[in-house]
Amino acid sequence: MRFFELVNLRHFILYLFPAAITFLMFAVGLYFAYFRSRDSETRLTRIIHRFPLGIEERNAPFPLVLTLIIMGTVIWAVGYILMIGLLEMRF
């Protein structure tokens, strides 16, 4: 039990705003950034397949943000495995 209830509100705000900002940055990154090539614009507009109910499939470029997140995850995982294995850290 806490003596001051306002501390709980402060902790909630400190958890909420970084999460919201991260989510917004991720959404903006997905919307605007992707690897551009000569045929990027045609890939965004050309419809490859039409499904029932008006769903259309396009061969759009892969977002740069997702590429960076995947690369960062792989680098972190390999580094974590090496640090635990080579330095014999105990947690």
Secondary structure, DSSP 4 states (H G I P E B T S, - for coil): --S-THHHHHHHHHHHHHHHHHHHHHHHHHHH-B---TTHHHHHH-EEEE-GGG-EEE-PPPBHHHHHHHHHHHHHHHHHHHHHHHH----
